[in-house]
Amino acid sequence: MDLIKNHYGAVKFERSEHWLRAEEYLFYFPPLRFNRFLLFPAALLIQLSVGSLYAWSGYNLPIEAYIYGRNGGVDRNIASNIFYVAVGVFGLTAALLGPWLERRGPMLGCLVGALFFYAGNLLAGLGVYTQHIELVIFGYGIIGGIGLGIAYIAPVSPLQKWFPEARGIAAGVAVCGFGGGSIIAPYSQKFLIGVNYHKTGEVGIVGVPLTFVILGSIYFVAMMLSALVLRMPPPGYSVKGITIDTIKGAEAFQGRQSGDSASSDDIKKTSITTGSGLGQQTLYERDSSADLGGVRKDPAPVEEAADTSKGQVDSNVFAMTLAESLSSSEYWLMWFMFLGAQITGLLIISKIQSIIQNQFKRDADAAALINSLLGGANLLGRLVLPLLSDVLPHVSGGVAGRKSIFLFSLVTQAVCLSFLPLTIDDQRFGGFLACAFIIAFCYGGGFGVIPAFLADQFGAKNVGATHGIILMAWASGAVVGGLVFTEVLKKQQVKFAPNIVPIYDLNFRWILGLVLMGFVLCIFIHTNLRDRRMPHVEGEVLRIRFINGRMIRFYRTGKMHMLSKHEEDSEWSDYLRTLGH
């Protein structure tokens, strides 16, 4: 228990004075200076590599044909389980190593992830070559899954810290490549394996085993080079008054009195310091608007701490520790909401090529094309929805843009899930594709928005760990949901044989229930700082924001009370005064 508390306790990344100075440069020595925007292409390359996971469905039939023999291209539902194992280990690794990443830094995390993912691909190729499916499961599913988990979160954490003023788009760019991986990888796989290998046995360039070796080597080189660019911002870094500790809404209190209106300097200065107490020295001061491109030799005076005796409230008063974040009800509401928001896209992507070939009788080329286009929708969602979550103003009721995006996504997916069985049963290929692309768009958007949502709620300093653990929701959907999906599918195949068209209907229905659960839970996630921090009054069990922006309290007695604006402002002011004592 103490080990768990220490692991998920205080998270601090420490660097020496020498290392901080070296990080001023792109490759840690002159002449090329580091610029925070260089993190974007590095993150893209890393995510394109690990995003090849989403093209796993292109391996299902070729692997089964190589190991068990050809059967006309019928899916045996064996190789697809490797995808679920990889996703499960991915999520578990991200959850366990999130705090480690924050303590050791993203560069080391990415290097370790690259090594594991490369080893996983090599073992998978060996397992196929020797016709041992167990080795493929161990190699790609477990060893590769470990690499995927740590490499995925490695670029997300630093981007949330370097771009606190644009958390949504920073998160979107950080993970968009993961969707892009399924655009490129299907064609690479088919080119190397052979388009119709699983039916005719005709080999492409190298066949199934060596495809893992070649693509794994390419991914490894791209990830190793990109890892050199990743780094955390220097101590004290802030933009527009937002630091790595700042939660959404608290930036308005930067250097303000408790009763002051919300305003702050657009750009704050950043001091790099070493030591503590009397031994602390200011090494140099940067202007964060200059993207750490230059160093000012004349240090500016250190800003004085807030005078709480006069009622002054600093934004860091609202900062949350990792333990506080993980133990909050809001975090676990987000965890289960994320499960409901992502499980549909996850399970459809894992089976898309099989559905296209078996349910709609399209050939392997068409299936690969659809898989690739689905990856494009996934990528687009990861860019568009996080950007919208940044620019959307708080709508009536204090519902933040990121929460609005998830509400929209869940409703949209519920509608599509209602229509999907009809499109397959009636053989409406266009309707099926429309629903699948919309689901993939929302699925990608969820991954793009969630890091920024977590940084808003719990601070960017905790995002490596909070993001890692919330990925367990996605992993749980893959492992538990995937196993349930496969078992239900097998029983439906027997029930409807030889007609296999309606075999997915029952699966789509239980997934719809999880999506609706996610929608209900999302409603109760508090994004307004007042809702989160204003103390509960005696007997209060629940509070929500009505559409008119007013807070409604619910009591144990069954009564409810809608606060007037004056009542709420008065209570909030009283609470802020307590922070100044």
Backbone hydrogen bonds, N-H to C=O, Kabsch-Sander energy under -0.5 kcal/mol:
donor,donor_aa,acceptor,acceptor_aa,energy
5,K,1,M,-2.5
6,N,2,D,-2.6
7,H,3,L,-2.3
8,Y,4,I,-2.5
9,G,6,N,-1.0
12,K,10,A,-0.5
14,E,12,K,-0.7
20,L,16,S,-2.4
21,R,17,E,-2.0
22,A,18,H,-2.0
23,E,19,W,-1.9
24,E,21,R,-1.2
25,Y,22,A,-1.8
26,L,32,L,-2.4
27,F,29,F,-0.5
28,Y,25,Y,-1.4
34,F,24,E,-3.0
36,R,291,D,-0.7
38,L,35,N,-2.2
39,L,36,R,-1.5
40,F,37,F,-1.1
42,A,38,L,-1.4
43,A,39,L,-2.7
44,L,40,F,-2.4
45,L,41,P,-2.2
46,I,42,A,-2.0
47,Q,43,A,-2.6
48,L,44,L,-2.4
49,S,45,L,-1.6
50,V,46,I,-2.3
51,G,47,Q,-2.2
52,S,49,S,-1.2
53,L,50,V,-1.6
54,Y,51,G,-1.8
55,A,52,S,-1.7
56,W,53,L,-1.9
58,G,55,A,-1.9
59,Y,56,W,-2.8
60,N,56,W,-0.9
61,L,57,S,-0.6
63,I,59,Y,-2.8
64,E,60,N,-2.0
65,A,61,L,-2.4
66,Y,62,P,-2.4
67,I,63,I,-2.5
68,Y,64,E,-2.6
69,G,64,E,-0.5
69,G,65,A,-1.2
81,N,78,I,-1.3
82,I,79,A,-1.5
83,F,79,A,-0.6
83,F,80,S,-0.6
84,Y,80,S,-1.1
85,V,81,N,-2.2
86,A,82,I,-2.6
87,V,83,F,-2.4
88,G,84,Y,-2.3
89,V,85,V,-2.7
90,F,86,A,-2.6
91,G,87,V,-2.6
92,L,88,G,-2.2
93,T,89,V,-2.9
94,A,90,F,-2.4
95,A,91,G,-2.2
96,L,92,L,-2.4
97,L,93,T,-3.1
98,G,94,A,-0.9
101,L,97,L,-2.6
102,E,98,G,-1.8
103,R,99,P,-1.6
104,R,100,W,-2.3
105,G,101,L,-2.6
109,G,105,G,-1.5
110,C,106,P,-2.6
111,L,107,M,-2.2
112,V,108,L,-2.5
113,G,109,G,-2.4
114,A,110,C,-2.7
115,L,111,L,-1.9
116,F,112,V,-2.2
117,F,113,G,-2.6
118,Y,114,A,-2.2
119,A,115,L,-2.3
120,G,116,F,-2.4
121,N,117,F,-1.9
122,L,118,Y,-2.3
123,L,119,A,-2.5
124,A,120,G,-2.1
125,G,121,N,-2.3
126,L,122,L,-2.0
127,G,123,L,-2.6
128,V,124,A,-2.3
129,Y,125,G,-2.3
130,T,126,L,-2.4
131,Q,128,V,-0.9
132,H,127,G,-2.9
133,I,131,Q,-0.6
135,L,132,H,-0.8
136,V,132,H,-1.3
137,I,133,I,-2.4
138,F,134,E,-2.5
139,G,135,L,-3.1
140,Y,136,V,-2.1
141,G,136,V,-1.1
141,G,137,I,-0.6
142,I,137,I,-1.1
142,I,138,F,-0.7
143,I,138,F,-2.5
144,G,139,G,-2.8
145,G,140,Y,-0.5
146,I,142,I,-2.0
147,G,143,I,-1.7
148,L,144,G,-2.5
149,G,145,G,-2.2
150,I,146,I,-1.8
151,A,147,G,-2.3
152,Y,148,L,-2.2
153,I,149,G,-1.2
154,A,150,I,-1.0
156,V,152,Y,-0.5
157,S,153,I,-1.8
159,L,155,P,-1.5
160,Q,156,V,-1.8
161,K,157,S,-1.2
162,W,158,P,-2.7
163,F,159,L,-1.8
166,A,163,F,-1.4
167,R,164,P,-0.5
170,A,166,A,-2.0
171,A,167,R,-2.3
172,G,168,G,-2.6
173,V,169,I,-2.6
174,A,170,A,-1.8
175,V,171,A,-1.5
176,C,172,G,-1.4
177,G,173,V,-0.6
178,F,175,V,-1.2
179,G,175,V,-0.7
179,G,176,C,-0.9
180,G,176,C,-1.7
181,G,177,G,-1.6
182,S,179,G,-1.0
183,I,180,G,-1.8
184,I,180,G,-1.5
185,A,181,G,-2.2
187,Y,184,I,-0.5
188,S,184,I,-1.8
189,Q,185,A,-3.0
190,K,186,P,-2.4
191,F,187,Y,-2.5
192,L,188,S,-2.1
193,I,189,Q,-3.3
194,G,190,K,-2.1
197,Y,194,G,-1.4
199,K,196,N,-1.3
200,T,196,N,-3.1
201,G,196,N,-0.8
201,G,197,Y,-1.6
203,V,201,G,-0.6
204,G,193,I,-2.5
205,I,191,F,-1.1
206,V,192,L,-2.1
207,G,192,L,-2.5
211,T,207,G,-1.0
211,T,208,V,-0.5
212,F,208,V,-1.1
212,F,209,P,-0.7
213,V,209,P,-1.0
214,I,210,L,-2.9
215,L,211,T,-2.3
216,G,212,F,-1.9
217,S,213,V,-1.9
218,I,214,I,-1.9
219,Y,215,L,-2.5
220,F,216,G,-2.1
221,V,217,S,-2.0
222,A,218,I,-2.1
223,M,219,Y,-2.4
224,M,220,F,-2.3
225,L,221,V,-2.2
226,S,222,A,-1.9
227,A,223,M,-1.8
228,L,224,M,-0.7
228,L,225,L,-0.7
229,V,226,S,-1.5
230,L,226,S,-0.8
230,L,227,A,-0.6
237,Y,234,P,-1.7
239,V,242,I,-1.9
240,K,266,D,-0.8
242,I,239,V,-2.0
243,T,241,G,-0.6
246,T,243,T,-0.7
248,K,456,D,-3.5
250,A,247,I,-2.1
251,E,247,I,-0.5
252,A,249,G,-0.7
253,F,250,A,-2.0
254,Q,251,E,-1.4
255,G,253,F,-0.7
256,R,253,F,-1.7
256,R,313,V,-0.9
258,S,311,G,-1.7
260,D,257,Q,-1.6
263,S,252,A,-0.7
263,S,261,S,-0.7
270,T,286,R,-2.1
272,I,284,Y,-2.0
273,T,271,S,-0.6
274,T,281,Q,-1.2
279,G,276,S,-1.8
280,Q,277,G,-1.5
281,Q,274,T,-1.4
283,L,272,I,-2.7
283,L,281,Q,-0.7
284,Y,272,I,-0.7
285,E,296,R,-1.4
286,R,270,T,-2.7
288,S,268,K,-0.8
288,S,286,R,-0.6
290,A,287,D,-2.3
291,D,288,S,-1.4
292,L,287,D,-0.7
293,G,290,A,-1.1
296,R,285,E,-2.0
308,T,306,A,-1.3
310,K,307,D,-1.4
311,G,308,T,-1.6
311,G,580,G,-0.5
312,Q,307,D,-1.6
313,V,256,R,-2.0
314,D,312,Q,-0.5
317,V,314,D,-2.0
318,F,315,S,-1.6
319,A,316,N,-1.3
325,S,321,T,-2.2
326,L,322,L,-2.7
327,S,323,A,-1.4
328,S,325,S,-1.1
332,W,328,S,-1.2
333,L,329,S,-2.0
334,M,330,E,-2.1
335,W,331,Y,-2.0
336,F,332,W,-2.0
337,M,333,L,-2.1
338,F,334,M,-2.6
339,L,335,W,-1.6
340,G,336,F,-2.0
341,A,337,M,-2.0
342,Q,338,F,-1.6
343,I,339,L,-1.7
346,L,342,Q,-2.0
347,L,343,I,-2.1
348,I,344,T,-2.2
349,I,345,G,-2.6
350,S,346,L,-1.6
351,K,347,L,-0.6
351,K,348,I,-1.0
352,I,348,I,-0.9
352,I,349,I,-0.6
355,I,351,K,-2.5
356,I,352,I,-2.4
357,Q,353,Q,-1.9
358,N,354,S,-3.0
359,Q,355,I,-1.6
360,F,355,I,-1.4
362,R,356,I,-2.2
367,A,363,D,-2.0
368,A,364,A,-2.5
369,L,365,D,-2.3
370,I,366,A,-2.6
371,N,367,A,-2.4
372,S,368,A,-2.2
373,L,369,L,-2.7
374,L,370,I,-2.7
375,G,371,N,-1.7
376,G,372,S,-1.6
377,A,373,L,-2.0
378,N,374,L,-2.3
379,L,375,G,-2.7
380,L,376,G,-2.7
381,G,377,A,-2.3
382,R,378,N,-1.6
383,L,379,L,-1.0
383,L,380,L,-0.6
384,V,380,L,-3.1
385,L,381,G,-1.4
387,L,383,L,-1.4
388,L,384,V,-2.5
389,S,385,L,-2.2
390,D,386,P,-1.1
390,D,387,L,-0.6
391,V,387,L,-1.8
392,L,388,L,-2.7
395,V,399,V,-1.4
398,G,395,V,-1.6
399,V,395,V,-0.6
400,A,398,G,-0.8
404,S,400,A,-2.3
405,I,401,G,-1.9
406,F,402,R,-1.7
407,L,403,K,-2.3
408,F,404,S,-2.5
409,S,405,I,-2.6
410,L,406,F,-2.6
411,V,407,L,-2.1
412,T,408,F,-2.5
413,Q,409,S,-2.5
414,A,410,L,-2.0
415,V,411,V,-2.0
416,C,412,T,-2.2
417,L,413,Q,-2.7
418,S,414,A,-1.4
419,F,415,V,-1.2
420,L,416,C,-2.0
423,T,419,F,-2.0
424,I,420,L,-1.9
425,D,421,P,-2.7
426,D,422,L,-2.4
427,Q,424,I,-1.1
428,R,423,T,-2.9
429,F,427,Q,-1.2
432,F,428,R,-2.2
433,L,429,F,-2.5
434,A,430,G,-2.2
435,C,431,G,-2.2
436,A,432,F,-2.7
437,F,433,L,-2.9
438,I,434,A,-2.1
439,I,435,C,-2.4
440,A,436,A,-2.4
441,F,437,F,-2.3
442,C,438,I,-2.4
443,Y,439,I,-2.7
444,G,440,A,-2.6
445,G,441,F,-2.2
446,G,442,C,-2.1
447,F,443,Y,-1.4
448,G,444,G,-1.9
449,V,445,G,-2.2
450,I,446,G,-2.1
453,F,449,V,-2.4
454,L,450,I,-2.5
455,A,451,P,-2.2
456,D,452,A,-2.5
457,Q,453,F,-2.0
458,F,454,L,-2.9
459,G,455,A,-1.9
461,K,244,I,-2.8
462,N,459,G,-1.2
463,V,460,A,-1.2
466,T,462,N,-2.9
467,H,463,V,-2.3
468,G,464,G,-1.5
469,I,465,A,-2.4
470,I,466,T,-1.9
471,L,467,H,-1.4
472,M,469,I,-1.4
473,A,470,I,-1.3
474,W,470,I,-0.8
475,A,471,L,-2.5
476,S,472,M,-2.9
477,G,473,A,-1.9
478,A,474,W,-1.6
479,V,475,A,-2.9
480,V,476,S,-1.7
481,G,476,S,-1.4
482,G,477,G,-0.5
482,G,478,A,-0.7
483,L,479,V,-2.1
484,V,480,V,-2.5
485,F,481,G,-3.0
486,T,482,G,-2.5
487,E,483,L,-2.4
488,V,484,V,-2.8
489,L,485,F,-2.2
490,K,486,T,-2.4
491,K,487,E,-2.0
492,Q,488,V,-2.3
493,Q,489,L,-2.2
494,V,490,K,-1.7
495,K,491,K,-2.3
496,F,492,Q,-2.5
497,A,493,Q,-0.9
499,N,496,F,-1.8
500,I,498,P,-0.8
503,I,500,I,-1.1
504,Y,501,V,-0.5
505,D,502,P,-1.5
508,F,504,Y,-2.0
509,R,505,D,-1.2
510,W,506,L,-1.7
511,I,507,N,-1.9
512,L,508,F,-1.6
513,G,509,R,-1.3
514,L,510,W,-1.2
515,V,511,I,-1.9
516,L,512,L,-2.2
517,M,513,G,-1.9
518,G,514,L,-2.2
519,F,515,V,-1.9
520,V,516,L,-2.1
521,L,517,M,-2.3
522,C,518,G,-2.1
523,I,519,F,-1.3
524,F,520,V,-0.7
524,F,521,L,-0.9
525,I,522,C,-1.6
526,H,524,F,-0.6
527,T,525,I,-0.5
532,R,528,N,-1.8
533,R,529,L,-2.3
534,M,530,R,-2.4
540,E,537,V,-2.2
541,V,554,F,-3.0
542,L,554,F,-1.4
544,I,552,I,-1.9
546,F,544,I,-0.5
546,F,550,R,-3.0
549,G,546,F,-2.3
552,I,544,I,-3.0
553,R,561,H,-3.0
554,F,542,L,-3.1
555,Y,559,K,-2.8
556,R,539,G,-2.1
558,G,555,Y,-2.1
561,H,553,R,-2.3
563,L,551,M,-2.6
563,L,561,H,-0.7
568,E,564,S,-2.4
569,D,565,K,-2.6
570,S,566,H,-2.4
571,E,567,E,-2.4
572,W,568,E,-2.6
573,S,569,D,-2.4
574,D,570,S,-2.2
575,Y,571,E,-2.2
576,L,572,W,-2.4
577,R,573,S,-1.9
578,T,574,D,-1.3
579,L,575,Y,-0.9
579,L,576,L,-0.5
580,G,577,R,-1.3
581,H,578,T,-1.1
